[in-house]
Each structure stands twice: as C-alpha cells, then as structure tokens.
Amino acid sequence: MLDSLLNAFSGIRFGWRDALDIFVVAFIAYEFLKLIRHTRAVQIGIGAGLVIAMYYLSEVAMLRTVNWFVGNLLSYVVFAAIVLFQADLRRVLSRLGRASLFRHFTRRGTTDEMVEEVVTAAGMLAERRVGALIAIERDIGLRTYVDSGIYLDARVTYDLLVSVFQPESPLHDGAVVIQENRVAAASCFLPLTVNAQSTHFGTRHRAAIGLTEESDAVALIVSEETGAVSLVLDGEIESGLDSKLLTNRLDSAMHTRRSRRRNSAQKAV
C-alpha cells in the first residue's frame, strides 16, 4: 500500500507556482477567518460546513432522499444567509476595506474624514467651553503615549471625541491620541515642555508643545477658560483658529506627511 501511494505521488511536480498558489489560498483563508472572528458569521460557516458534509456523506452512503433534500437546500442557504446576516456581512466587508492591503487606496479619503470629524468636535467643545487635547500622529510613532492611556482603537467621530472630554467622563483627564486615522487611546499622558517662554500657558498647552517638540505630531487644544482653539506644530502654537482655518491647517499638516512618505518611498525604490 505504501508503494502504491509513493507511485501515485512520484509523478507530481511541485514548483514555485504551486508554492505561491498554496500560500495565496492559505493567506486568503487566514484573513477571512480573522474577519469573521467574534461575529455571527462563524455560526454561518459551521452550519454551512455541516450541511455540505451531510451532502457528501449522503452521496457516499447512497441516501438518495437525504441527498436530494440537502442538494436543494444548499441552493437557498447562500441567499438566506445574505438576508439574515446582512449587518454582519457589511461589517466584515468594511473591515476588509480597512485592511492594510487597501489602506494605500483609501488613506486620502479617510484622512479628510478624520480632519472633518476633529474640526467638528473642536467647534462643539469650544462652544461649550470644554477643555480638550488631541494629538494626531504623523511619521514619528506615538506608541509610548498610547500605552500610557486607555486603549480604544475606535473610528474617529465627533460624538466620541465630545463624549470623551466631558467633565463627568472618566477619560477626560488627559489627551486623545489618533493613529492611522483611528482613536488609538484616551486619557494619555504627554510630556510637558521645559521651555521657559511657555510657563504662562496651562497644562494642556504645555503638554501639546512638549509633544510636538519631541515628535512631528500635530496637537489641537480647546481652552476650558476661553473656548479658544489652538493648533501646535513643531513646538509653535497658533491660537484663535476658526473652523475654516483649523481645517486648512490640519489638511496642510497631513498633506505634508503624505508628501514626505511618498518621497521616501520613491527614494527607496
């Protein structure tokens, strides 16, 4: 029997295309399983697997009635799953679109949405005179400061930002850090500047200046006393920004980041 198996596989040639083929299929299967993890789609997969297994077992056992019934049932299972689990499928496809493979094509639109949400939140907080500090990562990572806060990994929305900085919120004391157009963490501790000229500023402003002195991040502050909105870049603070001017400044800062990354990639090639 062993000789027959060896003879059966002796004529099979395994080349680099076969290895690539197996790798691509395995990668797709792995990413799909990651996408449906912790969703009701897992139950769909298990149920579909049982139905398919029953179909082939009925063929082997020659259970014609069962085979006919399951074969007809399979043609409706896909449509029933789409109707019953459309919300889960939308979430899965949305997560797929945010995967690293496609971020290069969606980064610009996502960045514009992030800027719009941040500006809207800043306007609402300024109107209510609620203090806020938002740090936006550019090229230099802010992982150290993310680890000092409460990890969120949430989509940037003005509702979330406004809620975080409400005085009754347990996360309001500290900074929100945005990484890759997502709210990475809240209640983060940032380094205070040691510049003697900044001593007349409050703690939020000094933390924003200190962060931008140590990194290329952009920091946005809403003053609790005056409701003024300020933007800090490279240790320089610009105060009294309205929504239009703030949008232009953030767009310019994020555009500069994208240009630097594109130029670095071209030099590497």
C-alpha positions in Angstrom: 0.0 0.0 0.0 2.9 2.4 0.8 4.5 1.6 -2.5 1.2 2.5 -4.3 1.0 5.8 -2.5 4.6 6.7 -3.4 4.0 5.8 -7.0 0.9 8.0 -7.1 2.8 11.0 -5.8 6.0 10.3 -7.8 4.6 11.9 -11.0 3.6 15.1 -9.3 6.0 18.0 -9.8 6.0 20.8 -7.2 7.3 24.1 -8.4 7.4 27.7 -7.2 4.0 28.4 -8.8 2.4 25.6 -6.7 4.0 27.0 -3.6 2.7 30.5 -4.4 -0.7 29.1 -5.2 -0.9 27.4 -1.8 0.4 30.5 0.0 -2.2 32.8 -1.6 -5.1 30.4 -0.7 -3.8 30.0 2.8 -3.5 33.7 3.2 -7.0 34.4 2.0 -8.4 31.7 4.3 -6.5 33.1 7.2 -7.6 36.7 6.6 -11.2 35.6 6.1 -11.2 33.7 9.4 -9.8 36.8 11.1 -12.6 38.9 9.6 -15.4 36.7 10.8 -13.9 36.0 14.3 -16.3 37.0 17.1 -19.2 37.5 14.7 -22.3 35.5 13.9 -20.7 34.6 10.6 -18.8 31.9 12.5 -22.1 30.2 13.2 -23.0 30.5 9.5 -19.7 28.9 8.5 -20.2 26.0 10.9 -23.7 25.4 9.8 -22.8 25.6 6.1 -19.9 23.1 6.7 -22.3 20.6 8.4 -24.8 20.9 5.5 -22.0 20.3 2.9 -20.6 17.4 4.9 -24.1 15.9 5.1 -24.5 16.2 1.3 -21.3 14.3 0.6 -21.9 11.7 3.3 -25.4 11.1 1.8 -23.7 10.5 -1.6 -21.3 8.0 -0.1 -24.0 6.2 1.8 -26.3 6.4 -1.2 -29.1 8.0 0.8 -30.9 9.4 -2.2 -33.7 11.2 -0.4 -31.4 12.9 2.0 -29.0 13.8 -0.9 -31.9 15.3 -2.9 -33.2 17.3 0.1 -29.8 18.7 1.1 -28.8 19.4 -2.5 -31.9 21.5 -3.0 -31.4 23.1 0.4 -27.9 24.3 -0.5 -29.2 26.4 -3.3 -31.1 28.6 -0.8 -28.7 28.7 2.0 -26.5 31.4 0.5 -29.4 33.7 -0.2 -30.9 33.1 3.3 -27.5 33.9 4.9 -27.3 37.2 3.0 -30.7 38.3 4.1 -30.5 37.2 7.7 -26.9 38.3 8.3 -26.6 41.4 6.1 -25.5 43.6 9.0 -22.6 41.2 9.9 -21.6 40.9 6.2 -21.5 44.7 6.0 -19.2 44.9 9.0 -16.9 42.2 7.6 -16.6 43.9 4.2 -16.0 47.3 6.0 -13.2 45.7 8.0 -11.8 44.2 4.8 -11.7 47.6 3.2 -9.7 48.9 6.2 -7.2 46.1 5.9 -3.6 47.2 5.4 -3.6 45.8 1.8 -6.2 48.5 0.8 -5.2 51.4 3.1 -2.9 52.9 0.4 -6.0 53.5 -1.8 -8.3 54.8 0.9 -5.9 56.8 3.0 -6.6 60.2 1.5 -10.4 60.0 1.8 -10.1 58.6 5.4 -7.8 61.4 6.4 -10.2 64.0 5.1 -13.0 62.4 7.1 -10.8 62.4 10.2 -10.0 66.0 9.8 -13.6 66.9 9.4 -14.7 65.0 12.5 -11.9 66.5 14.6 -12.8 70.1 13.5 -16.5 69.5 14.2 -15.7 68.1 17.7 -13.3 71.1 18.4 -16.1 73.5 17.4 -18.6 71.9 19.7 -16.2 71.7 22.6 -15.2 75.3 22.1 -18.8 76.4 22.1 -19.4 74.6 25.4 -16.0 75.7 26.8 -15.0 72.1 27.5 -11.2 71.6 27.6 -9.7 69.1 25.2 -6.3 67.9 24.0 -6.0 65.8 20.8 -2.7 64.6 19.4 -2.5 63.3 15.8 0.4 61.0 14.8 2.2 61.7 11.6 5.5 60.0 10.8 7.0 59.6 14.3 5.1 56.9 16.3 3.3 57.9 19.5 3.0 54.3 20.8 4.7 55.3 24.1 1.9 57.8 24.9 -0.8 55.4 23.7 0.4 52.8 26.2 0.1 55.4 29.0 -3.7 55.8 28.4 -6.8 53.7 27.9 -6.7 51.8 24.7 -9.7 52.3 22.4 -8.9 51.7 18.7 -12.2 53.3 17.6 -13.3 55.2 14.5 -12.8 59.0 14.7 -16.2 60.6 15.2 -17.1 63.9 16.7 -19.6 62.2 19.0 -16.8 60.0 20.5 -14.4 63.0 20.9 -17.0 65.2 22.6 -18.1 62.4 24.9 -14.5 61.6 26.0 -13.8 65.2 27.0 -17.0 65.8 29.0 -16.0 66.7 32.6 -18.1 63.7 34.0 -16.3 61.3 31.7 -13.5 59.2 33.4 -11.4 59.6 30.3 -11.5 63.4 30.1 -8.3 64.0 32.1 -5.5 63.6 29.5 -5.1 63.5 25.8 -6.7 61.6 22.9 -4.1 60.1 20.5 -5.1 59.5 16.9 -3.1 56.9 14.9 -3.7 55.9 11.3 -7.0 57.9 11.3 -8.3 56.0 14.3 -8.7 57.0 18.0 -5.9 54.8 19.5 -6.3 55.8 23.1 -7.7 58.3 25.5 -6.6 59.7 28.9 -3.0 59.7 27.7 -0.1 61.5 29.5 2.0 63.8 27.3 5.4 65.3 28.2 5.3 68.9 29.4 7.6 71.5 27.7 10.5 72.8 29.6 10.7 76.0 27.5 10.7 78.9 29.9 8.7 81.0 27.4 5.7 78.6 27.8 5.3 78.9 31.6 2.3 81.2 31.2 0.4 78.5 29.4 -1.9 76.0 31.1 -1.1 72.3 31.4 -2.9 71.3 28.2 -1.0 73.8 26.1 2.4 72.9 27.7 1.7 69.2 27.1 0.9 69.9 23.4 4.0 72.0 23.0 6.1 69.4 24.7 4.8 66.6 22.5 5.4 68.5 19.3 8.9 69.4 20.4 9.7 65.7 20.7 7.9 64.4 17.7 6.3 65.6 14.4 2.8 65.1 15.8 0.0 67.7 15.4 -1.7 68.8 18.7 -5.0 70.5 19.0 -6.2 72.2 22.2 -9.5 73.6 23.3 -9.2 76.1 26.2 -11.5 75.4 29.1 -11.3 79.1 30.2 -11.8 80.9 26.9 -13.1 78.3 24.5 -10.3 79.2 22.1 -9.0 76.6 19.7 -5.2 76.3 19.2 -3.0 74.2 17.0 0.6 73.2 17.8 3.1 72.0 15.3 6.9 71.8 15.8 6.6 73.5 19.2 4.9 76.5 17.7 1.4 77.4 18.9 -1.3 79.1 16.8 -4.3 80.3 18.7 -7.8 81.6 18.0 -8.5 79.4 15.0 -12.0 79.2 13.5 -13.3 76.0 11.8 -12.2 77.0 8.3 -8.7 78.0 9.3 -8.3 74.9 11.5 -9.4 72.7 8.6 -6.8 74.3 6.3 -4.0 73.9 8.9 -4.8 70.2 9.6 -5.2 69.4 5.9 -1.8 71.1 5.2 -0.1 69.2 8.0 -1.5 65.8 6.9 -0.7 66.6 3.3 2.9 67.3 4.2 3.0 63.9 5.9 1.7 62.1 2.8 4.2 64.0 0.6 7.1 63.0 2.9 6.1 59.4 2.8 5.7 59.4 -1.0 9.1 61.0 -1.4 10.7 58.5 1.0 9.2 55.6 -1.0 10.5 57.0 -4.3 14.0 57.3 -2.8 13.9 53.8 -1.5 13.0 52.5 -5.0 
